[in-house]
């Protein structure tokens, strides 16, 4: 019970704090908010680092909960800030760096967690406390970062400060195009006011964008990737690997390398095409993994099929479904609804993370080698949804992206009206 709680309470913390992302981001500003929430990370990791000096299970669970609160805030504030300071042409590439930072952290923790380093009876508290050092480093580095020009210009109306911030970010280049874009977005934000979470769900204006935002988060978590990350060592053991821990680290290396590759791909190929390609590749890999695990008892070489499938699964995840959901939500919404949209998307992501973390092992015990067939079916559904509903946001301003949804809404309304008229016509003919 303590083990399960220490794993899942992290996601619970993220679920709770994700709702406050918009509020704290608007209240303090993007940079100050990120500075302040680092205190949570330092405090939570300090508790875990001191676990040997008190009731270990209570300190670890409390520390994990506080770090979860920090991660829920950070995973919303960072993409929001990055999307607002990035040039339109580089917004996707720079947004992918958030995912790169996450997978790099996972890889470092996997290596440091080896028995002969910090993953032993003596050094494990230091391993758990080290993330606090990363937060401390971020605290000092953020002091060098300018505030978001969009936040200064649109939310606070501080035009000169916004220009200074933009000049620090862009150098001595012509800023008028971006200033004009921000002015257009400001006018739109003034006309739509600040949008609450409730309004986001009740207004038909945002409905399609909200559905897309939530579905990309669900597809990221329910794709099966966290099942791979949480239980990859166990999967490699079932596949007959002699040193499963090193195979898991290999997954982390592949994860990091292909996230770097996706940084360069996302602006060339576009968000939508990479997202679709990644989902289809993961679907094929999940099917191959299922075949490999089912036939493992009959053919020993099927262990290699399972291993290759795991690596391919991770590769395709990092091509699109991994990094894109983190920044596409900020691209789908203009300044007014953006904070609320990021909050609900973050809550959705953390909730799905919690469900997978809590339930996967039970489902795996129940379904045995067929467990990844469930993920294959889900991936097919996500692919079909993305094909018909997810728009391309590459190189588009926030206003242009909003216009895409307005056109879809009008076409859907016209289609529904045409169907109604056709039914009325048939009814009159029958009469």
Secondary structure in CASP SS format (residue, H / E / C, confidence):
PFRMAT SS
TARGET T0000
AUTHOR 0000-0000-0000
METHOD secondary structure of the structure
MODEL  1
X C 1.00
X H 1.00
X H 1.00
X H 1.00
X H 1.00
X H 1.00
X H 1.00
X H 1.00
X H 1.00
X H 1.00
X H 1.00
X H 1.00
X H 1.00
X H 1.00
X H 1.00
X H 1.00
X H 1.00
X H 1.00
X C 1.00
X C 1.00
X H 1.00
X H 1.00
X H 1.00
X H 1.00
X H 1.00
X H 1.00
X H 1.00
X H 1.00
X C 1.00
X H 1.00
X H 1.00
X H 1.00
X H 1.00
X H 1.00
X H 1.00
X H 1.00
X H 1.00
X H 1.00
X H 1.00
X H 1.00
X H 1.00
X H 1.00
X H 1.00
X H 1.00
X H 1.00
X H 1.00
X H 1.00
X H 1.00
X H 1.00
X C 1.00
X H 1.00
X H 1.00
X H 1.00
X C 1.00
X C 1.00
X H 1.00
X H 1.00
X H 1.00
X H 1.00
X H 1.00
X H 1.00
X H 1.00
X H 1.00
X H 1.00
X H 1.00
X H 1.00
X H 1.00
X H 1.00
X H 1.00
X H 1.00
X H 1.00
X H 1.00
X H 1.00
X H 1.00
X H 1.00
X H 1.00
X H 1.00
X H 1.00
X H 1.00
X H 1.00
X H 1.00
X H 1.00
X H 1.00
X H 1.00
X H 1.00
X C 1.00
X C 1.00
X H 1.00
X H 1.00
X H 1.00
X H 1.00
X H 1.00
X H 1.00
X H 1.00
X H 1.00
X H 1.00
X H 1.00
X H 1.00
X H 1.00
X H 1.00
X H 1.00
X H 1.00
X H 1.00
X H 1.00
X H 1.00
X H 1.00
X H 1.00
X H 1.00
X H 1.00
X H 1.00
X H 1.00
X H 1.00
X C 1.00
X C 1.00
X C 1.00
X C 1.00
X C 1.00
X C 1.00
X C 1.00
X C 1.00
X C 1.00
X C 1.00
X C 1.00
X H 1.00
X H 1.00
X H 1.00
X H 1.00
X H 1.00
X H 1.00
X H 1.00
X H 1.00
X H 1.00
X H 1.00
X H 1.00
X H 1.00
X H 1.00
X H 1.00
X H 1.00
X H 1.00
X H 1.00
X H 1.00
X H 1.00
X C 1.00
X C 1.00
X C 1.00
X C 1.00
X C 1.00
X C 1.00
X H 1.00
X H 1.00
X H 1.00
X H 1.00
X H 1.00
X H 1.00
X H 1.00
X C 1.00
X C 1.00
X C 1.00
X H 1.00
X H 1.00
X H 1.00
X H 1.00
X H 1.00
X H 1.00
X H 1.00
X H 1.00
X H 1.00
X H 1.00
X H 1.00
X H 1.00
X C 1.00
X C 1.00
X C 1.00
X C 1.00
X C 1.00
X H 1.00
X H 1.00
X H 1.00
X H 1.00
X H 1.00
X H 1.00
X H 1.00
X H 1.00
X H 1.00
X H 1.00
X H 1.00
X H 1.00
X H 1.00
X H 1.00
X H 1.00
X H 1.00
X H 1.00
X C 1.00
X C 1.00
X C 1.00
X C 1.00
X H 1.00
X H 1.00
X H 1.00
X H 1.00
X H 1.00
X H 1.00
X C 1.00
X C 1.00
X C 1.00
X C 1.00
X H 1.00
X H 1.00
X H 1.00
X H 1.00
X H 1.00
X H 1.00
X H 1.00
X H 1.00
X H 1.00
X H 1.00
X H 1.00
X H 1.00
X H 1.00
X H 1.00
X H 1.00
X H 1.00
X C 1.00
X C 1.00
X H 1.00
X H 1.00
X H 1.00
X H 1.00
X H 1.00
X H 1.00
X H 1.00
X H 1.00
X H 1.00
X H 1.00
X H 1.00
X H 1.00
X H 1.00
X H 1.00
X C 1.00
X C 1.00
X C 1.00
X C 1.00
X C 1.00
X H 1.00
X H 1.00
X H 1.00
X H 1.00
X H 1.00
X H 1.00
X H 1.00
X H 1.00
X H 1.00
X H 1.00
X H 1.00
X H 1.00
X H 1.00
X H 1.00
X H 1.00
X H 1.00
X H 1.00
X H 1.00
X H 1.00
X H 1.00
X H 1.00
X H 1.00
X H 1.00
X H 1.00
X H 1.00
X H 1.00
X C 1.00
X H 1.00
X H 1.00
X H 1.00
X H 1.00
X H 1.00
X H 1.00
X H 1.00
X H 1.00
X H 1.00
X H 1.00
X H 1.00
X H 1.00
X H 1.00
X H 1.00
X H 1.00
X H 1.00
X H 1.00
X H 1.00
X H 1.00
X H 1.00
X H 1.00
X H 1.00
X H 1.00
X H 1.00
X C 1.00
X C 1.00
X C 1.00
X C 1.00
X C 1.00
X C 1.00
X C 1.00
X H 1.00
X H 1.00
X H 1.00
X H 1.00
X H 1.00
X H 1.00
X H 1.00
X H 1.00
X H 1.00
X H 1.00
X H 1.00
X H 1.00
X H 1.00
X H 1.00
X H 1.00
X H 1.00
X H 1.00
X H 1.00
X H 1.00
X H 1.00
X C 1.00
X C 1.00
X H 1.00
X H 1.00
X H 1.00
X H 1.00
X H 1.00
X H 1.00
X H 1.00
X H 1.00
X H 1.00
X C 1.00
X C 1.00
X H 1.00
X H 1.00
X H 1.00
X H 1.00
X H 1.00
X H 1.00
X H 1.00
X H 1.00
X H 1.00
X H 1.00
X H 1.00
X H 1.00
X H 1.00
X H 1.00
X H 1.00
X H 1.00
X H 1.00
X H 1.00
X H 1.00
X H 1.00
X H 1.00
X H 1.00
X H 1.00
X H 1.00
X H 1.00
X H 1.00
X H 1.00
X H 1.00
X H 1.00
X H 1.00
X H 1.00
X H 1.00
X H 1.00
X H 1.00
X H 1.00
X H 1.00
X H 1.00
X H 1.00
X H 1.00
X H 1.00
X H 1.00
X H 1.00
X H 1.00
X H 1.00
X H 1.00
X H 1.00
X H 1.00
X H 1.00
X H 1.00
X H 1.00
X H 1.00
X H 1.00
X H 1.00
X H 1.00
X H 1.00
X C 1.00
X C 1.00
X C 1.00
X C 1.00
X C 1.00
X C 1.00
X C 1.00
X C 1.00
X H 1.00
X H 1.00
X H 1.00
X H 1.00
X H 1.00
X H 1.00
X H 1.00
X H 1.00
X H 1.00
X H 1.00
X H 1.00
X H 1.00
X H 1.00
X H 1.00
X H 1.00
X H 1.00
X H 1.00
X H 1.00
X H 1.00
X H 1.00
X H 1.00
X H 1.00
X H 1.00
X H 1.00
X H 1.00
X H 1.00
X H 1.00
X H 1.00
X H 1.00
X H 1.00
X H 1.00
X H 1.00
X H 1.00
X C 1.00
END
